Every structure is written in C-alpha cells, then in structure tokens.
Amino acid sequence: MFSEAGFVCKSEDEIVERIIDLIEDEKLRKQLSLKARMLAEKYFNEDVVFQKYVELYKSMEER
C-alpha cells in the first residue's frame, strides 16, 4: 500500500517488495523523496515547532 510519503507494509515480504520497487524505480524514489520533504517542511519547520512549544507552555501555565 502506498501512502502520501511512503509505504505502509503489513508483512516482512511486503517490505522486501517495496524496497525492490524503490531500487528499481527512480521516478518513485524521487516522488517519495519530494513528498517526504514537503511534509517535513510543513509540519516540522521552525515556525510550526516554535508555535507548538508556545501552545504547550500556555497549556501548562493554565493548570
């Protein structure tokens, strides 16, 4: 099964199959790489992480 930026495998055999797919398919490797980078930039950039810390500190302050 193909997810947005990687594979979700249900067995060891399926993991092996997906690794072989990645070895053999340069276009697939580039596609997954690009999507993974976009997700990382969206959810883990400095602004997002900083805002999450601010929210965490505020929630702790309210306790």
DRENVO-444294 format. One record per residue: residue in one letter; residue number from 1; chain; x, y, z of N, C-alpha, C, O in turn. Coordinates in steps of 0.02 Angstrom, whole numbers, plus 32768, in hexadecimal, padded with zeros to 4 digits. Layout:
(A,NUM,A,(X,Y,Z),(X,Y,Z),(X,Y,Z),(X,Y,Z))
...
END
This chain:
(M,1,A,(802A,7FC5,8000),(8000,8000,8000),(802C,803E,8000),(805F,8040,8023))
(F,2,A,(801A,8070,7FDA),(8040,80AD,7FD2),(801D,80E5,7FF9),(7FE2,80F2,7FEE))
(S,3,A,(8041,8104,8025),(8025,813E,8048),(8042,817D,802A),(8066,817A,7FF8))
(E,4,A,(8033,81B5,8048),(8047,81F5,802B),(8092,81FC,8021),(80A8,8218,7FEF))
(A,5,A,(80B9,81E5,8051),(8101,81EF,804C),(8128,81B0,805D),(8161,81B3,8073))
(G,6,A,(8109,8177,8052),(812C,8138,8061),(80FE,80FD,8059),(80C8,8102,803A))
(F,7,A,(8112,80C6,8074),(80EB,8089,806F),(80D4,8073,80B4),(80F7,807D,80E5))
(V,8,A,(809B,8054,80B6),(8083,8033,80F3),(8082,7FE9,80E2),(805A,7FD2,80BA))
(C,9,A,(80AE,7FC3,8102),(80B5,7F7C,80F3),(809A,7F52,812C),(80A2,7F63,8167))
(K,10,A,(8079,7F1C,8119),(805A,7EF0,814B),(8083,7EB1,8159),(8072,7E8B,8186))
(S,11,A,(80B8,7EA6,8133),(80E0,7E6A,813F),(8128,7E78,812A),(8137,7EA9,8108))
(E,12,A,(8154,7E4C,8141),(819B,7E52,812E),(81A3,7E4A,80E2),(81CB,7E6D,80C4))
(D,13,A,(817D,7E1D,80C5),(8181,7E12,807C),(816D,7E52,8057),(818C,7E63,8024))
(E,14,A,(813B,7E74,806F),(8125,7EB2,804F),(815B,7EE8,8055),(8165,7F10,8027))
(I,15,A,(817E,7EEA,808E),(81B5,7F1A,8096),(81EA,7F0C,8061),(8203,7F3B,8041))
(V,16,A,(81FB,7ECD,8058),(822D,7EBA,8026),(8216,7ED0,7FE1),(823E,7EEB,7FBA))
(E,17,A,(81D7,7EC4,7FD0),(81BC,7ED7,7F8F),(81C1,7F23,7F84),(81D4,7F39,7F4E))
(R,18,A,(81B0,7F4A,7FB7),(81B3,7F93,7FB0),(81FB,7FAC,7FA9),(8207,7FDB,7F84))
(I,19,A,(822A,7F8C,7FCD),(8270,7F9F,7FC5),(8287,7F91,7F7E),(82AB,7FBA,7F60))
(I,20,A,(8274,7F59,7F63),(8286,7F48,7F1E),(8266,7F7B,7EEF),(8287,7F91,7EBF))
(D,21,A,(8227,7F8E,7EFB),(8207,7FC1,7ED2),(822F,8001,7ED2),(823A,8020,7E9E))
(L,22,A,(8247,8016,7F0D),(826D,8054,7F12),(82B1,804E,7EEF),(82C8,807E,7ED0))
(I,23,A,(82D0,8015,7EF4),(8311,800B,7ED2),(8308,800F,7E87),(8332,802C,7E64))
(E,24,A,(82D2,7FF3,7E6D),(82C8,7FEE,7E25),(82A6,802B,7E06),(82A9,8033,7DC9))
(D,25,A,(8285,8055,7E2D),(825C,808B,7E11),(8274,80D0,7E29),(8261,80E8,7E5E))
(E,26,A,(829E,80F0,7E00),(82BA,8131,7E12),(8283,8166,7E19),(8286,8190,7E45))
(K,27,A,(8251,8163,7DED),(821A,8194,7DF1),(81F5,818E,7E33),(81E4,81C1,7E52))
(L,28,A,(81E8,8152,7E49),(81C6,8147,7E89),(81F1,8161,7EC3),(81D7,8181,7EF1))
(R,29,A,(8233,8153,7EC1),(825F,816D,7EF5),(825D,81B8,7EFA),(8258,81D4,7F30))
(K,30,A,(8260,81D9,7EC0),(825E,8223,7EC0),(821B,823D,7ED8),(8219,826F,7EFD))
(Q,31,A,(81E5,821C,7EC4),(81A2,8231,7ED9),(819A,822C,7F25),(8182,825B,7F45))
(L,32,A,(81AF,81F4,7F41),(81AA,81EA,7F8A),(81D7,821B,7FAF),(81C5,8235,7FE3))
(S,33,A,(8212,8226,7F94),(8242,8254,7FB3),(8225,829A,7FB5),(8229,82BC,7FE8))
(L,34,A,(8208,82B0,7F7E),(81EB,82F3,7F7B),(81B1,82FA,7FAB),(81AC,832C,7FD0))
(K,35,A,(8184,82C9,7FAC),(814A,82CD,7FD9),(8160,82CB,8023),(8143,82EE,804C))
(A,36,A,(8191,82A2,8032),(81A9,829F,8077),(81C8,82E1,808C),(81BD,82F9,80C4))
(R,37,A,(81ED,8300,805F),(820B,8341,806E),(81D4,8376,8079),(81D9,839F,80A7))
(M,38,A,(81A1,8375,804F),(816B,83A6,8055),(8147,839D,8098),(8136,83CE,80B9))
(L,39,A,(813A,835F,80AC),(8119,8352,80EC),(8145,8369,8126),(812C,8387,8156))
(A,40,A,(8186,835B,8122),(81B3,8370,8158),(81B5,83BC,815D),(81B4,83D7,8194))
(E,41,A,(81B8,83DE,8124),(81B9,8427,8125),(8178,8444,8140),(8177,8478,8161))
(K,42,A,(8141,8423,8131),(80FF,843B,8147),(80F5,8432,8192),(80DC,8460,81B3))
(Y,43,A,(8109,83F9,81AD),(80F9,83E9,81F2),(8132,83F1,8224),(8127,83F2,8260))
(F,44,A,(816F,83F8,820B),(81A8,83FB,8238),(81D6,8436,822C),(8210,8436,8241))
(N,45,A,(81BD,846A,820A),(81E7,84A5,8201),(81EA,84CC,8242),(81C2,84C0,8270))
(E,46,A,(8219,84FB,8246),(8224,851F,8285),(81E6,8543,829E),(81D7,8541,82DA))
(D,47,A,(81C1,8562,8272),(8185,8587,8286),(8150,855A,82A5),(8133,856A,82D9))
(V,48,A,(8145,8521,8285),(8112,84F2,829E),(8128,84D6,82E2),(8100,84D3,8310))
(V,49,A,(8166,84C0,82E7),(817F,84A3,8325),(817D,84D8,835D),(8169,84C8,8395))
(F,50,A,(8193,8515,834E),(8191,854A,8380),(814A,8556,8399),(813F,855C,83D5))
(Q,51,A,(811A,8559,836B),(80D4,8564,837E),(80BB,852B,83AA),(8095,8537,83D9))
(K,52,A,(80CF,84ED,839B),(80BA,84B4,83C4),(80D5,84BB,840B),(80B3,84AB,843C))
(Y,53,A,(8113,84D2,8412),(8130,84DD,8454),(810A,8514,847A),(80FD,850E,84B5))
(V,54,A,(80FA,8549,8456),(80D3,8580,8476),(8091,8565,8490),(807E,8573,84C8))
(E,55,A,(806E,853E,8466),(802E,8521,847B),(8037,84F3,84B7),(800E,84F2,84E5))
(L,56,A,(806D,84CC,84B7),(807A,849F,84EF),(8086,84C6,852F),(8069,84B5,8563))
(Y,57,A,(80AF,84F9,852C),(80BD,8522,8568),(807E,8544,8581),(8073,8548,85BD))
(K,58,A,(8055,855D,8553),(8017,857D,8568),(7FE8,854C,858A),(7FC9,855C,85BC))
(S,59,A,(7FE4,850F,856F),(7FB8,84DD,858D),(7FD2,84C9,85D2),(7FAA,84BA,85FF))
(M,60,A,(8013,84C7,85DC),(802F,84B6,861D),(8024,84EF,864E),(8019,84E3,868A))
(E,61,A,(8026,852B,8636),(801B,8566,865F),(7FD4,8568,867B),(7FC8,857F,86B3))
(E,62,A,(7FA4,854F,8653),(7F5E,8551,8666),(7F4C,851D,869B),(7F16,8520,86B8))
(R,63,A,(7F77,84EE,86A7),(7F69,84B8,86D7),(7F6D,84CF,871C),(7F62,84A8,874B))
END
